[in-house]
Amino acid sequence: MMFINLSNHPFSSWSAKQLEAAKQYGDLAEMAFPNIEPNCSTEVVRMLATAYVTDIMEHYPAENLTVHIMGEQTFCYHVVRQLKQRNIRCVASTTERIVKEIKGNKRIVEFTFVQFREY
């Protein structure tokens, strides 16, 4: 059993609650999320997604594999679509957004992990 974090948020920034929830899926591993320029074509994003899926399939056992993927939406779409075709579970993290007003026109926004939701 393996849980891969493919996002811009490394495990070191996760709460204890989120880490515990991830460990329920298996051993933890991370992949750096690519920097996708806004002017990239759909074809370039699709090719990058295919390269990431190939890397995942070459380095991790497909059985009982879960990929947490959050980030640029079209890249996520192509990665999730390709992984699901291979029967790989893909999840997103859900959070509660808490906004605190402070003096002046400033706000502090906190995101509190709630659960993983399957794509």
Backbone as CSV, one residue per row, in Angstrom:
resi,resn,N_x,N_y,N_z,CA_x,CA_y,CA_z,C_x,C_y,C_z
1,MET,0.839,-1.179,0.000,0.000,0.000,0.000,0.887,1.246,0.000
2,MET,0.522,2.196,-0.885,1.348,3.395,-1.052,0.446,4.595,-1.303
3,PHE,0.850,5.739,-0.715,0.159,7.011,-0.891,1.180,8.000,-1.423
4,ILE,0.951,8.511,-2.629,1.859,9.488,-3.233,1.214,10.867,-3.161
5,ASN,1.935,11.824,-2.652,1.490,13.215,-2.616,2.074,13.928,-3.828
6,LEU,1.207,14.262,-4.793,1.597,15.013,-5.977,0.879,16.362,-5.901
7,SER,1.493,17.291,-5.185,0.897,18.612,-4.979,2.010,19.604,-4.653
8,ASN,1.642,20.872,-4.529,2.604,21.899,-4.132,2.748,22.005,-2.622
9,HIS,2.109,21.118,-1.884,2.122,21.164,-0.430,2.798,19.900,0.107
10,PRO,4.077,20.003,0.466,4.807,18.825,0.956,4.277,18.353,2.309
11,PHE,4.544,17.114,2.611,4.114,16.539,3.884,4.529,17.409,5.070
12,SER,5.671,18.066,4.962,6.158,18.882,6.084,5.212,20.033,6.427
13,SER,4.327,20.391,5.514,3.370,21.475,5.780,1.992,20.949,6.189
14,TRP,1.826,19.632,6.246,0.529,19.042,6.553,0.306,18.974,8.059
15,SER,-0.958,19.037,8.453,-1.318,18.873,9.857,-1.184,17.400,10.245
16,ALA,-1.130,17.147,11.542,-1.082,15.770,12.038,-2.312,14.992,11.568
17,LYS,-3.464,15.643,11.555,-4.705,14.984,11.116,-4.608,14.545,9.660
18,GLN,-4.077,15.406,8.797,-3.968,15.054,7.382,-2.937,13.945,7.171
19,LEU,-1.820,14.010,7.891,-0.812,12.949,7.775,-1.371,11.600,8.217
20,GLU,-2.111,11.587,9.317,-2.707,10.342,9.791,-3.694,9.780,8.773
21,ALA,-4.485,10.660,8.170,-5.439,10.219,7.146,-4.697,9.637,5.938
22,ALA,-3.585,10.244,5.556,-2.802,9.742,4.421,-2.205,8.376,4.727
23,LYS,-1.730,8.197,5.961,-1.111,6.921,6.344,-2.103,5.761,6.301
24,GLN,-3.374,6.054,6.347,-4.384,4.989,6.235,-4.340,4.337,4.854
25,TYR,-3.788,5.051,3.875,-3.680,4.534,2.507,-2.373,3.778,2.280
26,GLY,-1.426,3.883,3.217,-0.173,3.151,3.067,1.044,4.007,3.339
27,ASP,2.203,3.516,2.909,3.458,4.239,3.063,3.397,5.537,2.271
28,LEU,4.094,6.561,2.765,4.024,7.881,2.153,5.215,8.146,1.239
29,ALA,4.913,8.757,0.085,5.952,9.182,-0.858,5.507,10.509,-1.471
30,GLU,6.470,11.290,-1.933,6.148,12.580,-2.540,6.750,12.696,-3.930
31,MET,6.032,13.417,-4.781,6.535,13.817,-6.091,6.326,15.324,-6.192
32,ALA,7.317,16.019,-6.691,7.186,17.467,-6.853,6.178,17.781,-7.952
33,PHE,5.293,18.718,-7.674,4.314,19.130,-8.672,5.024,20.048,-9.670
34,PRO,4.776,19.850,-10.966,5.483,20.681,-11.957,4.977,22.119,-11.969
35,ASN,5.857,23.023,-12.342,5.478,24.411,-12.571,4.955,24.494,-14.000
36,ILE,3.681,24.733,-14.149,3.063,24.759,-15.471,2.769,26.214,-15.836
37,GLU,3.459,26.694,-16.836,3.296,28.080,-17.277,1.897,28.271,-17.874
38,PRO,1.279,29.408,-17.631,-0.073,29.643,-18.127,-0.190,29.646,-19.646
39,ASN,0.920,29.875,-20.358,0.858,29.886,-21.815,1.145,28.525,-22.447
40,CYS,1.297,27.478,-21.647,1.507,26.132,-22.184,0.267,25.679,-22.940
41,SER,0.489,24.988,-24.031,-0.632,24.456,-24.802,-1.213,23.228,-24.107
42,THR,-2.418,22.878,-24.481,-3.053,21.670,-23.948,-2.196,20.446,-24.247
43,GLU,-1.623,20.396,-25.431,-0.803,19.245,-25.816,0.441,19.128,-24.931
44,VAL,1.071,20.236,-24.612,2.247,20.210,-23.735,1.846,19.714,-22.347
45,VAL,0.725,20.196,-21.826,0.256,19.756,-20.501,-0.072,18.269,-20.535
46,ARG,-0.722,17.811,-21.602,-1.061,16.386,-21.730,0.201,15.531,-21.769
47,MET,1.210,15.985,-22.503,2.463,15.227,-22.582,3.166,15.191,-21.227
48,LEU,3.153,16.298,-20.504,3.751,16.335,-19.167,3.009,15.392,-18.227
49,ALA,1.683,15.382,-18.309,0.886,14.470,-17.485,1.240,13.020,-17.800
50,THR,1.380,12.711,-19.071,1.742,11.344,-19.474,3.114,10.963,-18.930
51,ALA,4.047,11.903,-18.939,5.382,11.633,-18.388,5.303,11.350,-16.893
52,TYR,4.490,12.100,-16.170,4.330,11.864,-14.735,3.682,10.507,-14.468
53,VAL,2.662,10.168,-15.232,1.995,8.873,-15.052,2.978,7.744,-15.343
54,THR,3.758,7.889,-16.385,4.769,6.877,-16.717,5.754,6.715,-15.563
55,ASP,6.199,7.827,-14.998,7.128,7.787,-13.871,6.501,7.081,-12.668
56,ILE,5.257,7.396,-12.378,4.554,6.743,-11.266,4.477,5.238,-11.499
57,MET,4.075,4.843,-12.693,3.885,3.422,-12.983,5.216,2.658,-12.982
58,GLU,6.308,3.337,-13.315,7.620,2.683,-13.329,8.231,2.548,-11.938
59,HIS,7.852,3.431,-11.005,8.514,3.455,-9.705,7.673,2.967,-8.529
60,TYR,6.380,2.772,-8.742,5.507,2.368,-7.636,4.621,1.207,-8.070
61,PRO,4.344,0.298,-7.145,3.453,-0.824,-7.480,2.022,-0.314,-7.678
62,ALA,1.375,-0.763,-8.743,0.013,-0.296,-9.063,-1.021,-0.800,-8.060
63,GLU,-0.764,-1.956,-7.470,-1.731,-2.528,-6.535,-1.768,-1.709,-5.243
64,ASN,-2.960,-1.333,-4.832,-3.175,-0.554,-3.603,-2.425,0.781,-3.605
65,LEU,-2.364,1.414,-4.767,-1.709,2.709,-4.903,-2.765,3.812,-4.883
66,THR,-2.491,4.863,-4.108,-3.348,6.043,-4.059,-2.491,7.255,-4.370
67,VAL,-2.985,8.116,-5.258,-2.278,9.338,-5.604,-3.134,10.524,-5.179
68,HIS,-2.562,11.344,-4.291,-3.191,12.608,-3.878,-2.705,13.651,-4.867
69,ILE,-3.630,14.221,-5.642,-3.230,15.185,-6.656,-4.066,16.453,-6.552
70,MET,-3.356,17.558,-6.361,-3.967,18.888,-6.250,-3.033,19.867,-6.957
71,GLY,-3.615,20.749,-7.765,-2.799,21.754,-8.433,-3.467,22.253,-9.690
72,GLU,-2.662,22.625,-10.673,-3.166,23.174,-11.933,-4.195,22.201,-12.516
73,GLN,-5.383,22.711,-12.813,-6.532,21.851,-13.080,-6.419,20.989,-14.324
74,THR,-5.898,21.512,-15.424,-5.850,20.683,-16.624,-4.808,19.571,-16.488
75,PHE,-3.693,19.874,-15.836,-2.696,18.832,-15.575,-3.304,17.739,-14.695
76,CYS,-3.980,18.158,-13.614,-4.625,17.184,-12.729,-5.623,16.324,-13.495
77,TYR,-6.406,16.951,-14.341,-7.395,16.208,-15.133,-6.716,15.100,-15.940
78,HIS,-5.663,15.443,-16.671,-5.008,14.450,-17.525,-4.324,13.350,-16.704
79,VAL,-3.711,13.715,-15.578,-3.082,12.702,-14.723,-4.143,11.778,-14.137
80,VAL,-5.197,12.348,-13.584,-6.253,11.533,-12.966,-6.894,10.613,-14.005
81,ARG,-7.202,11.147,-15.181,-7.830,10.328,-16.227,-6.944,9.130,-16.576
82,GLN,-5.650,9.379,-16.752,-4.742,8.292,-17.126,-4.560,7.283,-15.990
83,LEU,-4.462,7.769,-14.760,-4.296,6.849,-13.632,-5.557,6.005,-13.424
84,LYS,-6.718,6.630,-13.530,-7.960,5.883,-13.334,-8.139,4.818,-14.420
85,GLN,-7.640,5.060,-15.625,-7.661,4.042,-16.674,-6.840,2.824,-16.280
86,ARG,-5.899,3.019,-15.367,-5.045,1.933,-14.872,-5.517,1.438,-13.500
87,ASN,-6.720,1.839,-13.118,-7.330,1.447,-11.842,-6.539,1.914,-10.625
88,ILE,-5.933,3.106,-10.732,-5.216,3.710,-9.620,-6.168,4.687,-8.935
89,ARG,-6.280,4.586,-7.615,-7.136,5.499,-6.847,-6.481,6.878,-6.798
90,CYS,-7.273,7.912,-7.069,-6.811,9.300,-6.999,-7.713,10.049,-6.028
91,VAL,-7.088,10.851,-5.161,-7.851,11.603,-4.167,-7.431,13.063,-4.158
92,ALA,-8.356,13.900,-3.703,-8.102,15.310,-3.451,-8.320,15.553,-1.970
93,SER,-7.638,16.553,-1.434,-7.875,16.903,-0.028,-8.972,17.956,0.027
94,THR,-9.846,17.829,1.006,-10.874,18.833,1.223,-10.541,19.580,2.501
95,THR,-10.881,20.868,2.499,-10.565,21.712,3.641,-11.743,22.609,3.978
96,GLU,-11.742,23.055,5.216,-12.683,24.081,5.642,-11.923,25.399,5.611
97,ARG,-12.519,26.392,4.952,-11.894,27.715,4.842,-12.417,28.579,5.982
98,ILE,-11.499,29.075,6.798,-11.869,29.910,7.941,-11.250,31.293,7.723
99,VAL,-12.112,32.311,7.668,-11.654,33.685,7.451,-11.824,34.459,8.745
100,LYS,-10.745,35.089,9.192,-10.778,35.910,10.401,-10.525,37.356,9.997
101,GLU,-11.445,38.205,10.354,-11.300,39.637,10.089,-10.434,40.238,11.193
102,ILE,-9.517,41.107,10.793,-8.738,41.840,11.789,-8.908,43.329,11.494
103,LYS,-8.416,44.156,12.366,-8.601,45.608,12.214,-8.160,46.072,10.826
104,GLY,-8.895,47.041,10.350,-8.614,47.533,9.005,-9.321,46.633,7.996
105,ASN,-8.802,46.579,6.808,-9.396,45.750,5.758,-8.580,44.491,5.525
106,LYS,-7.995,43.970,6.577,-7.164,42.777,6.444,-7.914,41.550,6.918
107,ARG,-7.559,40.426,6.313,-8.147,39.135,6.685,-7.044,38.106,6.818
108,ILE,-7.285,37.171,7.691,-6.417,35.997,7.795,-7.269,34.810,7.361
109,VAL,-6.756,34.040,6.399,-7.486,32.884,5.899,-6.726,31.628,6.299
110,GLU,-7.422,30.708,6.940,-6.845,29.430,7.335,-7.624,28.316,6.655
111,PHE,-6.919,27.285,6.268,-7.546,26.116,5.679,-7.293,24.939,6.616
112,THR,-8.357,24.288,7.060,-8.252,23.156,7.970,-8.668,21.889,7.226
113,PHE,-7.773,20.907,7.213,-8.046,19.643,6.524,-9.282,18.961,7.105
114,VAL,-10.127,18.416,6.208,-11.309,17.672,6.629,-11.193,16.198,6.251
115,GLN,-10.958,15.926,4.963,-10.888,14.530,4.504,-10.262,14.469,3.113
116,PHE,-9.969,13.241,2.666,-9.611,13.001,1.279,-10.878,12.565,0.561
117,ARG,-11.070,13.080,-0.646,-12.227,12.713,-1.460,-11.725,12.120,-2.768
118,GLU,-12.286,10.968,-3.122,-11.854,10.286,-4.335,-12.387,10.976,-5.584
119,TYR,-11.528,11.062,-6.590,-11.947,11.580,-7.892,-12.879,10.577,-8.553
